Amino acid sequence: MKSLIRKLDNIRFSLGCQLLRQRVKLSGNPRPSSYPYISGDLFRAVADHIYDETSQAIDTGAVREGDVMFLSTCLAERFFEEVHPRIACAYKLITHNSVVSVDEKLVRYADERIIQWYAQNSTVSHPKVVPTPIGLENLHHQANGIIRHFDELRQGGVAGGKKDRILLGFSIQTNRLEWEPVHQLLASHRCADEIRTRLPGQPRSVSENTRGGPEWTATKSSTATLMPLRGR
């Protein structure tokens, strides 16, 4: 009976997510912020200019001194080769919403026109680069970053406090060489719990091997240590 109830709950949640995703897509703001919580699209919302998968049409003449530029990191090389040279003013840069790292290859573009570079997945030490958190999954996915789930947890707290456990739930497919040994080590550790299933109907682009929804959110919030790796 419990298994059936869980399955029905998952189906209900999955259908609800699909409906909410369609509602967001058809709204006047298809990439809503997760305020007051951090997410890539929160940073995107505060930017003066955006260069990502939705649009690469930047009016370089409209960039003013001190403006904030949001850049999807997977498009960084193209931006620096084609757009950055045409910007005359110094600006602040945010790179986010991508599994691509800000490494030695990218940071060489940090010239005098970059005032400060706020970077997700930063792997370098540089005076202009400020490591920036990934935050919640973007709200438009309507899966693991639903604001009301986190609001409810903040209001109700975590019953019994944090558990001294390690929670892992990541895919090794996009970086098997580095992540498979880590996964093998932790998956068999007596203090580790692995999330193996994903929500039925949840798109693979959102989460390859982790459960979505309030149960997953509550599990993360009640665990003392999460095991994040670069990528999904």
N, C-alpha and C positions, 0 to 999 in steps of 0.2 A: 504493500500500500504506500509506504514512504517513497519507494522508487517511482511509483506512478505519479504521486503528487509532485515530486521533484521534476519529473519529465513534463508534466502539464504546466508547472511554473515556468520552466525554461521556454516552452513553446509560447506561452503568453508573453513572456519578456521579449522573446525574439520578434514576435509579431508587432509588439509595441514599439520596439526599436526601429523596425522597418517603416512603420507609419510615421514616427517622429523624424526619421531621416528624410522622408519625402516632404514632410511639412517644412523642414529647414531648407531643403533644396528649392522649394517653390516660394519661400519667403523673400523679402527684400534684402535679407542679410544671410546668404548661404554659408558664411563662415563666421558664426557668432563667437564672441569672446567667452571664456570660462570664468570671468570675474565673479567673485573675488579670488578665485583659485588660478594658479599659474598654469598656462598651457602655451603651445606654440602660437595658437590663434589669438591669445591674449596679447602677446607681443606684436603680432601682426596688426591687431586693432589699433594699437597706439602709434603705429608708424605713419609718417607723412607720405611715404612712397613704398610701393610693393612690387617686387619682382619675384614671381613664383610661377607655379604651374597654371594659375588662372590667368595671368597676364604678364607679358614682358614689354609692355608699352610704357616706357619711362620717358617723360619729358625732361631731359637733362637740364634744360634751361630753367626749369621751375624749381630745381633743387637749391635751397637757400642754406646759408651758413648755419650749421648746427642741426639741420633736419635729421630725422630718423629714417633710415632705409631698412626695410625688411626684405631679406633675401632667403629663398629656399636654398639650402646648402648644396643640393644636387645640381643647381644651376650656377654655382659660384664661379667656376672657371669661365663660362660663357659671359657672365656679367662683368667680370674683371677684364676680359679681353675686349668686349664690345661696348660696354656702357660706361664703366668707371673712367676710362680715359677722356670721355666727353663731359664729365662733371667737373666744373671749375671750382666749386666751393667744398670746404671740408664738412664732412657729415658723420653721424654716428650710425654704425652698422649693426644689425641683428641678423645672425644666420641661424635658422631653425627649421623645424618641420621636415627633417631628413635624417637618414641614418649615416649620411656622409660625415666624416670627421673633418674638423679644422686642424690640419696637420702642417708640417713644415712646407709642403708643396703649396698650400693655399696661403699661409701666413706671409709669404714673400710679397704678396700684393698689398700688404699693410703699409702704404706710403703716407705722405704728409696730409693727404686728403681724408684719411680715416682718423677721426678724433678718438673714437673708442670702438672696439669690436666686441660685441656680446655674442658669444658663440656656444651653441649646444654642441656636445661631443668634441670639446676641445682636447687635443692631445699634446699641446705645446705650451711652453712658458714664454710669454711675450709681453712686454710692457703695455701694449695696446689691447691685448686680448683678455676679456673677462669671462671665465667659464659660467655658463648660464644653464639652469636646470631644465630638464625636459618638461616637467610638470605633468598634468593630467593628459590623457588622450583628448584630442580635439573634440569639442562638443558636437560638431556636425556629424560625427560618426554615430552618436547616440548609442554607445555600447558601454565602454569602461570609464567614460568621463562625464557621466550624467551628474549634474550639479546637486540635485536634490538628494542623491545617495550620500554625498559627502556632507551636506547640510544635516541630514538625519544622524550621521555618525558623530558629528561635532556636538549636536544637541544632546544625544543620548550617551556619548562616551563609549568606551570599550569595556564591556563587562569583564571583570576579573583582571584588568590591566593587560599589558603586553606579554605575550608568550615568548620565552627564551628559545625561539626556534628560527631556522633559516627557511625562507620561502623562496622557491625558484620556479619560474615559469617562462622559459624563453626558447626560441627556435635556434637550432644549431645550423640550419640549412644555409644561411647567408655568410657564415664564417666558420665552416666546419673545422678548419685547421686549428684555430685558437679555442673555439668554444666546446668542441667535443670532449677534450680532456677535462675541462672544468665541469662539464655536465656529468661525466662519469664519476668524478670525485665526489660531487655534491649529492647526486641522485642516490648514492648508497650510504651517505652519512647519516648516522643515527639521530642527529639533531635537525635534519633537513626534511622539508615537506615539499613535494613537487606537485604542481597543478598540471595535470596531463590532458584534461578534456577541454574542448572549446564549446561555446554555446551553440546549440543547433541553430542553423540559419544565419549565424554571424558571419559576415564577409571575411574571407581570408586576409584581405588587405588590412583589416583592423587588427586581428590577432591570430597568429598562426596556430598556437597551441595552448592558449590560456582561456579560462572561463571568464565570461563577461558578466556584468550585472551586479546587483547589490550583494550577492553572496561572495563574489570575488573581491569586491571592494571592502567588505567587512573582514574577510580573511586577511587581506593585506594590512588593514588598519590594526588588527589585533596581533600582528607578528612583529617582533622586535627588529629583525633583520631581513631586508629584501635583497635578493641577488640580482642586480641589474647588470646587463652587459650591453655594449654598444650594438645598436640594431634593434630588431624586434625581439 
